[in-house]
C-alpha cells in the first residue's frame, strides 16, 4: 500500500505559485522534501514482510 504524500507535495507546489520569488524557492524545497519522504517511506514499505 503506497503512502499518499503526493497530494501534500501538490498543495505546496500550488501554494508556491502564489508566493513572491523570495519565498517560492523555500516552498518548492519543502515540496521536494515531502516527495523524497514519500519515496523513502514507499521503499521501506516494499521491504516490510507482512506476517499472516
N, CA, C and O atoms as CSV, one atom per row, in Angstrom:
chain,resi,resn,atom,element,x,y,z
A,1,UNK,N,N,0.840,-1.168,0.000
A,1,UNK,CA,C,0.000,0.000,0.000
A,1,UNK,C,C,0.899,1.250,0.000
A,1,UNK,O,O,1.572,1.520,0.994
A,2,UNK,N,N,0.915,2.005,-1.093
A,2,UNK,CA,C,1.775,3.186,-1.161
A,2,UNK,C,C,1.254,4.315,-0.284
A,2,UNK,O,O,0.047,4.464,-0.091
A,3,UNK,N,N,2.158,5.088,0.231
A,3,UNK,CA,C,1.807,6.254,1.037
A,3,UNK,C,C,1.478,7.404,0.096
A,3,UNK,O,O,2.175,7.608,-0.898
A,4,UNK,N,N,0.438,8.149,0.394
A,4,UNK,CA,C,-0.013,9.236,-0.490
A,4,UNK,C,C,0.376,10.592,0.079
A,4,UNK,O,O,-0.452,11.310,0.639
A,5,UNK,N,N,1.638,10.923,-0.076
A,5,UNK,CA,C,2.099,12.258,0.283
A,5,UNK,C,C,2.142,13.164,-0.929
A,5,UNK,O,O,2.457,14.349,-0.822
A,6,UNK,N,N,1.824,12.602,-2.081
A,6,UNK,CA,C,1.892,13.391,-3.308
A,6,UNK,C,C,0.893,14.544,-3.288
A,6,UNK,O,O,1.146,15.589,-3.889
A,7,UNK,N,N,-0.240,14.367,-2.603
A,7,UNK,CA,C,-1.202,15.470,-2.534
A,7,UNK,C,C,-0.633,16.628,-1.716
A,7,UNK,O,O,-0.890,17.788,-2.038
A,8,UNK,N,N,0.133,16.336,-0.663
A,8,UNK,CA,C,0.775,17.399,0.111
A,8,UNK,C,C,1.802,18.123,-0.750
A,8,UNK,O,O,1.912,19.348,-0.702
A,9,UNK,N,N,2.541,17.367,-1.524
A,9,UNK,CA,C,3.518,17.972,-2.422
A,9,UNK,C,C,2.828,18.850,-3.465
A,9,UNK,O,O,3.310,19.939,-3.779
A,10,UNK,N,N,1.719,18.387,-3.993
A,10,UNK,CA,C,0.964,19.156,-4.988
A,10,UNK,C,C,0.409,20.443,-4.373
A,10,UNK,O,O,0.437,21.495,-5.011
A,11,UNK,N,N,-0.088,20.364,-3.153
A,11,UNK,CA,C,-0.587,21.569,-2.488
A,11,UNK,C,C,0.529,22.582,-2.281
A,11,UNK,O,O,0.325,23.781,-2.470
A,12,UNK,N,N,1.704,22.107,-1.897
A,12,UNK,CA,C,2.840,23.012,-1.722
A,12,UNK,C,C,3.256,23.652,-3.042
A,12,UNK,O,O,3.595,24.835,-3.080
A,13,UNK,N,N,3.230,22.887,-4.109
A,13,UNK,CA,C,3.568,23.445,-5.423
A,13,UNK,C,C,2.570,24.528,-5.833
A,13,UNK,O,O,2.961,25.567,-6.365
A,14,UNK,N,N,1.279,24.282,-5.583
A,14,UNK,CA,C,0.261,25.282,-5.906
A,14,UNK,C,C,0.429,26.524,-5.035
A,14,UNK,O,O,0.287,27.647,-5.519
A,15,UNK,N,N,0.729,26.328,-3.765
A,15,UNK,CA,C,0.951,27.442,-2.853
A,15,UNK,C,C,2.171,28.254,-3.282
A,15,UNK,O,O,2.157,29.484,-3.241
A,16,UNK,N,N,3.214,27.556,-3.691
A,16,UNK,CA,C,4.447,28.236,-4.116
A,16,UNK,C,C,4.186,29.148,-5.313
A,16,UNK,O,O,4.803,30.206,-5.438
A,17,UNK,N,N,3.282,28.742,-6.178
A,17,UNK,CA,C,2.984,29.557,-7.363
A,17,UNK,C,C,2.392,30.915,-6.983
A,17,UNK,O,O,2.507,31.879,-7.741
A,18,UNK,N,N,1.756,30.990,-5.805
A,18,UNK,CA,C,1.138,32.243,-5.363
A,18,UNK,C,C,2.105,33.135,-4.591
A,18,UNK,O,O,1.771,34.274,-4.264
A,19,UNK,N,N,3.291,32.631,-4.300
A,19,UNK,CA,C,4.244,33.384,-3.484
A,19,UNK,C,C,5.157,34.245,-4.345
A,19,UNK,O,O,5.326,34.007,-5.541
A,20,UNK,N,N,5.737,35.244,-3.706
A,20,UNK,CA,C,6.742,36.034,-4.403
A,20,UNK,C,C,8.018,35.196,-4.506
A,20,UNK,O,O,8.216,34.262,-3.729
A,21,UNK,N,N,8.874,35.529,-5.458
A,21,UNK,CA,C,10.050,34.682,-5.725
A,21,UNK,C,C,10.960,34.421,-4.525
A,21,UNK,O,O,11.587,33.365,-4.445
A,22,UNK,N,N,11.036,35.365,-3.599
A,22,UNK,CA,C,11.932,35.158,-2.455
A,22,UNK,C,C,11.452,34.042,-1.539
A,22,UNK,O,O,12.262,33.426,-0.845
A,23,UNK,N,N,10.154,33.771,-1.523
A,23,UNK,CA,C,9.616,32.703,-0.695
A,23,UNK,C,C,9.261,31.449,-1.495
A,23,UNK,O,O,9.099,30.367,-0.930
A,24,UNK,N,N,9.146,31.602,-2.786
A,24,UNK,CA,C,8.759,30.478,-3.647
A,24,UNK,C,C,9.753,29.325,-3.564
A,24,UNK,O,O,9.350,28.164,-3.492
A,25,UNK,N,N,11.044,29.635,-3.573
A,25,UNK,CA,C,12.054,28.574,-3.517
A,25,UNK,C,C,11.980,27.786,-2.227
A,25,UNK,O,O,12.224,26.579,-2.225
A,26,UNK,N,N,11.650,28.443,-1.132
A,26,UNK,CA,C,11.506,27.742,0.144
A,26,UNK,C,C,10.346,26.750,0.077
A,26,UNK,O,O,10.486,25.597,0.485
A,27,UNK,N,N,9.212,27.197,-0.434
A,27,UNK,CA,C,8.048,26.310,-0.544
A,27,UNK,C,C,8.332,25.151,-1.500
A,27,UNK,O,O,7.926,24.018,-1.239
A,28,UNK,N,N,9.020,25.426,-2.593
A,28,UNK,CA,C,9.351,24.354,-3.539
A,28,UNK,C,C,10.346,23.368,-2.930
A,28,UNK,O,O,10.284,22.170,-3.206
A,29,UNK,N,N,11.255,23.869,-2.110
A,29,UNK,CA,C,12.185,22.983,-1.412
A,29,UNK,C,C,11.463,22.076,-0.436
A,29,UNK,O,O,11.794,20.895,-0.326
A,30,UNK,N,N,10.482,22.609,0.274
A,30,UNK,CA,C,9.689,21.793,1.200
A,30,UNK,C,C,8.901,20.748,0.424
A,30,UNK,O,O,8.799,19.600,0.857
A,31,UNK,N,N,8.344,21.135,-0.716
A,31,UNK,CA,C,7.608,20.176,-1.549
A,31,UNK,C,C,8.524,19.047,-2.008
A,31,UNK,O,O,8.114,17.888,-2.064
A,32,UNK,N,N,9.757,19.393,-2.333
A,32,UNK,CA,C,10.714,18.369,-2.759
A,32,UNK,C,C,11.055,17.424,-1.605
A,32,UNK,O,O,11.196,16.219,-1.816
A,33,UNK,N,N,11.188,17.955,-0.395
A,33,UNK,CA,C,11.445,17.106,0.769
A,33,UNK,C,C,10.273,16.161,1.042
A,33,UNK,O,O,10.476,15.004,1.409
A,34,UNK,N,N,9.056,16.654,0.862
A,34,UNK,CA,C,7.877,15.799,1.032
A,34,UNK,C,C,7.910,14.667,0.017
A,34,UNK,O,O,7.631,13.516,0.356
A,35,UNK,N,N,8.252,14.990,-1.230
A,35,UNK,CA,C,8.328,13.971,-2.275
A,35,UNK,C,C,9.398,12.930,-1.951
A,35,UNK,O,O,9.174,11.733,-2.127
A,36,UNK,N,N,10.556,13.382,-1.479
A,36,UNK,CA,C,11.619,12.448,-1.105
A,36,UNK,C,C,11.201,11.587,0.080
A,36,UNK,O,O,11.544,10.406,0.149
A,37,UNK,N,N,10.459,12.180,1.012
A,37,UNK,CA,C,9.935,11.409,2.134
A,37,UNK,C,C,8.974,10.323,1.672
A,37,UNK,O,O,9.004,9.201,2.178
A,38,UNK,N,N,8.128,10.656,0.717
A,38,UNK,CA,C,7.199,9.670,0.163
A,38,UNK,C,C,7.958,8.512,-0.484
A,38,UNK,O,O,7.608,7.348,-0.290
A,39,UNK,N,N,8.990,8.835,-1.246
A,39,UNK,CA,C,9.788,7.791,-1.889
A,39,UNK,C,C,10.464,6.899,-0.851
A,39,UNK,O,O,10.501,5.679,-1.011
A,40,UNK,N,N,10.994,7.498,0.206
A,40,UNK,CA,C,11.675,6.726,1.249
A,40,UNK,C,C,10.709,5.808,1.985
A,40,UNK,O,O,11.031,4.651,2.256
A,41,UNK,N,N,9.532,6.318,2.306
A,41,UNK,CA,C,8.538,5.503,3.008
A,41,UNK,C,C,8.060,4.372,2.120
A,41,UNK,O,O,7.925,3.241,2.585
A,42,UNK,N,N,7.804,4.650,0.858
A,42,UNK,CA,C,7.359,3.592,-0.053
A,42,UNK,C,C,8.430,2.523,-0.236
A,42,UNK,O,O,8.115,1.336,-0.325
A,43,UNK,N,N,9.683,2.936,-0.291
A,43,UNK,CA,C,10.765,1.961,-0.408
A,43,UNK,C,C,10.857,1.107,0.855
A,43,UNK,O,O,11.070,-0.103,0.769
A,44,UNK,N,N,10.702,1.716,2.011
A,44,UNK,CA,C,10.724,0.965,3.261
A,44,UNK,C,C,9.561,-0.020,3.313
A,44,UNK,O,O,9.725,-1.156,3.757
A,45,UNK,N,N,8.381,0.416,2.858
A,45,UNK,CA,C,7.225,-0.484,2.850
A,45,UNK,C,C,7.426,-1.654,1.911
A,45,UNK,O,O,6.907,-2.743,2.157
A,46,UNK,N,N,8.174,-1.446,0.836
A,46,UNK,CA,C,8.461,-2.543,-0.086
A,46,UNK,C,C,9.308,-3.624,0.578
A,46,UNK,O,O,9.288,-4.780,0.156
A,47,UNK,N,N,10.054,-3.246,1.617
A,47,UNK,CA,C,10.927,-4.186,2.297
A,47,UNK,C,C,10.311,-4.814,3.535
A,47,UNK,O,O,10.952,-5.624,4.204
A,48,UNK,N,N,9.074,-4.449,3.847
A,48,UNK,CA,C,8.383,-4.991,5.017
A,48,UNK,C,C,7.762,-6.324,4.648
A,48,UNK,O,O,7.097,-6.455,3.621
A,49,UNK,N,N,7.988,-7.303,5.495
A,49,UNK,CA,C,7.392,-8.620,5.287
A,49,UNK,C,C,6.153,-8.730,6.164
A,49,UNK,O,O,6.243,-8.658,7.389
A,50,UNK,N,N,4.995,-8.904,5.529
A,50,UNK,CA,C,3.738,-8.982,6.249
A,50,UNK,C,C,3.539,-10.428,6.717
A,50,UNK,O,O,3.615,-11.365,5.923
A,51,UNK,N,N,3.285,-10.591,8.008
A,51,UNK,CA,C,3.015,-11.914,8.559
A,51,UNK,C,C,1.517,-12.142,8.617
A,51,UNK,O,O,0.753,-11.264,9.018
A,52,UNK,N,N,1.117,-13.321,8.216
A,52,UNK,CA,C,-0.315,-13.657,8.194
A,52,UNK,C,C,-0.845,-13.957,9.577
A,52,UNK,O,O,-2.029,-14.257,9.732
